[in-house]
Amino acid sequence: MVDGAAELTTYSVRVTRLEDALVVTWVRHASSDRQEQRLAELQRLGNLGWANWNLATGEASWSSQVFQILGRDPAEGPVPLNGLPALALPDDRASLRRAVGALAREGEPFDVPFRVRGPRGVRHLRLVVEVVADGRGTPVEAHGIVQDLTARRRAELALRESERAMLTQHDVLQSERVLVARLQNALLPLPERKVDLAGLRVEVAYLPAQADIHVGGDWFSAIELPDGDALFVVGDVAGHGVDAVATMAQLRFTTKGMVITGSSLTGALTRLNTLLLHSRDSHGTATMVLARYRPAERRLSWTQAGHTPPLLVRGGEVSYLRRPPGMLLGATATPRFEEAECLLEPGDRVLFYTDGLVERPPENIDVGLARLAEAVTAHPDDELGSLGTLLDAMLEDERRDDVCVLDIRVPEER
């Protein structure tokens, strides 16, 4: 109790055996002792130490932490203030010498980084010093701190190197994107305006993903065959980048070639499956919907390989065509594909699309299909050229996948 109030006091107690008795000693630690202990802990935790220099007598005193930071034997004693530049590496001596000279002459404080070489290699240090002047303003004493910034400096250098590597990688990936985009544009040219095929009016939309710098493998074909029929294909190769675009081109041109030379739709899918299994990337997969339209009968025959179903708009009603059996291309050596048919009527509208239009992970794709049906229903009187409105309604957030859409319309009879 001190003046009637409780005060916290710290003691060290030692008990020692002395023959058949015990010797007990009590040592009370004054507040100054505790402050010195806390100061020592602060220096250790901050990896810094204090130093004082008497500018009149040249005497100096350092804390033990300064000797440890500088890798100097305490038996050698502290270094005078004007002797500090000699401890630094040659490239850092001039700036440290100028700072020490300005402090000694004009009392100018300084905060200077410098490097030293010691038993633990090169260390990055920081020296902060200010002066105490007499009544006439003459500097008589300097005191400051020495701090070891080696760990921080190494972290900064590692971060800078990482940023440099990231920028280099970004440039490489950006160049790859430009290259792949040009390759894709050459292999998959988009029509600049709506086209008429076999009495149908067709609009195409292709939007690359925004969440990745790679170009994907979504693709389409819409051509008129030699016999006057129309061929419609929408496909999606798994993956992104050059390999996906190469596989896309292989499937796109092979599909057209096989159908033009007389292959059936299911026969084309079977051969494409074999082609994919024996391609350079034997683990590659793709989905596809393949359709043939006969204008004399307004008959749409179609087949699919693991693809989303076409959407039919008729008389303001929206429905999905029932998918015939069909497996993902590249999934098995013995696939099964079947055809389905739909007789189109004047005013009908059919949408073929890739899953990027309806998928929003992690939700079930059925939710996306319902969302597409609702978006089309909300604009039942849209004319050709309305794909932009539909895409805006479906793609509110950032696109994580490519989107490819074929919008096919049967003109109204006049």
Residue pairs with C-beta under 8 A, 6 or more apart in sequence:
1 7
9 28
9 29
10 28
10 29
10 34
11 26
11 27
11 28
11 29
12 26
12 27
12 29
13 24
13 25
13 26
13 27
14 24
14 25
14 27
15 22
15 23
15 24
16 22
16 23
16 24
16 25
17 23
40 63
40 64
40 65
43 49
43 50
43 63
43 65
44 65
46 147
47 65
47 69
47 147
47 148
47 151
48 65
48 69
48 145
48 146
48 147
48 148
49 62
49 63
49 64
49 65
49 66
49 67
49 68
49 69
49 145
49 146
50 62
50 63
50 65
50 66
50 143
50 144
50 145
51 60
51 61
51 62
51 63
51 66
51 78
51 129
51 143
51 144
51 145
51 146
52 60
52 61
52 62
52 141
52 142
52 143
53 59
53 60
53 80
53 81
53 141
53 142
53 143
54 60
54 140
54 141
55 81
55 104
55 131
55 139
55 140
55 141
55 142
56 140
56 141
58 80
60 77
60 78
60 79
60 80
60 81
61 78
62 78
64 74
66 78
66 146
67 73
67 74
67 78
69 123
69 125
69 146
69 147
69 148
70 87
70 116
70 118
70 125
70 146
71 116
71 118
71 119
71 120
71 123
72 79
79 86
79 87
81 100
81 103
81 104
81 129
81 142
82 100
82 104
84 96
84 100
84 127
85 93
85 94
85 96
85 97
85 100
86 93
87 116
88 96
88 114
88 115
88 116
89 114
89 115
89 116
89 117
89 122
91 115
92 113
92 114
92 115
93 114
95 112
95 114
96 112
96 114
96 127
99 108
99 110
99 112
99 129
100 110
102 108
102 110
103 109
103 110
103 129
103 131
103 139
103 142
104 139
107 131
107 133
107 137
107 139
109 128
109 129
109 130
109 131
110 127
110 128
110 129
111 126
111 127
111 128
112 126
112 127
113 124
113 125
113 126
113 127
113 149
114 125
114 126
114 127
115 122
115 123
115 124
115 125
116 122
116 123
116 125
117 123
122 150
123 148
123 150
124 148
124 149
124 150
124 152
124 153
124 154
125 146
125 147
125 148
125 149
125 150
126 146
126 147
126 149
127 144
127 145
127 146
128 144
128 145
128 147
129 142
129 143
129 144
130 142
130 143
130 144
131 139
131 140
131 141
131 142
132 139
132 140
132 141
132 142
132 143
133 139
133 140
134 140
173 213
173 214
174 213
176 213
176 214
176 241
176 242
177 213
177 214
177 215
179 242
180 214
180 215
180 241
180 242
180 245
181 208
181 215
183 242
183 245
184 215
184 245
184 248
187 245
187 248
187 249
187 252
188 206
188 219
188 220
188 248
188 249
188 252
190 204
190 206
191 204
194 201
194 202
194 203
194 384
194 385
195 201
195 202
195 222
196 202
197 222
197 223
197 224
197 230
197 293
198 224
198 228
198 229
198 230
198 293
198 294
198 295
199 295
199 410
199 411
200 230
200 293
200 295
200 408
200 409
200 410
200 411
201 384
201 408
201 409
201 411
202 222
202 232
202 406
202 407
202 408
202 409
203 384
203 385
203 387
203 406
203 407
204 220
204 222
204 404
204 405
204 406
204 407
205 387
205 388
205 391
205 403
205 404
205 405
205 407
206 218
206 220
206 402
206 403
206 404
206 405
207 356
207 391
207 395
207 399
207 402
207 403
207 404
208 215
208 216
208 399
208 402
209 216
209 240
209 356
209 399
209 400
209 401
209 402
210 398
210 399
210 400
211 398
211 399
211 400
212 240
212 400
214 240
214 241
214 244
215 240
215 241
215 244
215 245
215 402
216 236
216 237
216 239
216 240
216 244
216 356
216 401
216 402
217 235
217 236
217 237
217 238
217 239
217 240
217 244
217 245
217 247
217 248
217 286
217 402
218 234
218 235
218 236
218 237
218 248
218 354
218 356
218 401
218 402
218 403
218 404
219 233
219 234
219 235
219 236
219 237
219 248
219 251
219 252
219 404
220 232
220 233
220 234
220 235
220 352
220 404
220 406
221 231
221 232
221 233
221 252
221 255
221 256
222 230
222 231
222 232
222 233
222 406
223 230
223 231
223 256
224 230
224 231
225 231
225 259
225 260
225 292
226 260
228 295
229 292
229 293
229 294
229 295
230 292
230 293
230 295
231 256
231 259
231 260
231 290
231 291
231 292
232 290
232 291
232 292
232 293
232 352
232 406
232 408
233 252
233 255
233 256
233 288
233 289
233 290
233 291
234 288
234 289
234 307
234 352
234 353
234 354
234 404
234 405
234 406
235 248
235 251
235 252
235 255
235 286
235 287
235 288
235 289
235 307
235 354
236 286
236 287
236 288
236 307
236 354
236 355
236 356
236 402
236 404
237 244
237 247
237 248
237 251
237 284
237 285
237 286
238 244
238 284
238 285
238 286
239 284
243 281
243 284
247 276
247 279
247 281
247 284
247 286
250 275
250 279
251 272
251 275
251 276
251 286
251 288
251 329
254 271
254 272
254 275
255 268
255 272
255 288
255 290
258 267
258 268
258 271
258 272
259 265
259 268
259 290
259 292
263 271
264 339
265 290
265 291
265 292
265 301
265 302
265 303
265 337
265 339
266 303
266 337
266 338
266 339
268 290
269 288
269 290
269 303
269 305
269 326
269 329
269 335
269 337
270 335
270 337
272 288
272 305
272 329
273 305
273 327
273 329
273 330
273 332
273 333
273 335
274 333
276 284
276 285
276 286
276 329
276 330
277 330
277 333
283 330
284 330
285 328
285 329
285 330
285 331
286 305
286 328
286 329
286 330
287 304
287 305
287 306
287 307
287 308
287 328
287 329
287 354
287 355
288 304
288 305
288 306
288 307
288 329
289 302
289 303
289 304
289 305
289 307
289 308
289 310
289 352
290 302
290 303
290 304
290 305
291 300
291 301
291 302
291 303
291 310
291 352
292 300
292 301
292 302
293 299
293 300
293 301
293 344
293 408
294 301
297 343
298 343
298 344
298 345
298 410
299 341
299 342
299 343
299 344
300 341
300 342
300 343
300 344
300 350
301 339
301 340
301 341
302 310
302 321
302 324
302 339
302 340
302 341
302 342
303 324
303 326
303 337
303 338
303 339
303 340
304 323
304 324
304 326
304 337
305 326
305 327
305 328
305 329
305 335
305 337
306 326
306 327
306 328
306 329
306 331
307 326
308 353
308 354
308 355
308 358
308 365
308 369
309 320
309 321
309 322
309 323
309 369
310 320
310 321
310 350
310 351
310 352
311 318
311 319
311 320
311 321
311 350
311 351
311 353
311 372
311 373
311 376
312 318
312 319
312 320
312 321
312 342
312 348
312 349
312 350
313 348
313 349
313 350
313 351
313 376
313 380
314 345
314 347
314 348
314 349
315 347
316 377
316 380
318 373
318 376
318 377
319 373
320 369
320 373
321 340
321 342
322 340
323 340
324 337
324 338
324 339
324 340
325 336
325 337
325 338
326 335
326 336
326 337
326 338
327 335
327 336
327 337
329 335
344 350
344 410
345 410
346 410
346 411
346 412
346 413
347 410
347 411
347 412
348 409
348 410
349 407
349 408
349 409
349 410
350 408
350 409
351 372
351 376
351 405
351 406
351 407
351 408
352 405
352 406
352 408
353 372
353 403
353 404
353 405
353 406
354 401
354 402
354 403
354 404
354 405
355 365
355 401
356 399
356 400
356 401
356 402
356 403
356 404
357 368
357 372
357 391
357 394
357 395
357 403
357 405
358 365
358 368
358 369
358 371
358 372
358 394
359 365
359 368
359 401
360 367
360 368
360 397
361 400
371 394
372 394
375 390
375 393
375 394
376 390
378 393
379 386
379 389
379 390
379 393
382 389
382 390
384 407
384 409
387 405
387 407
390 405
391 403
391 405
395 403
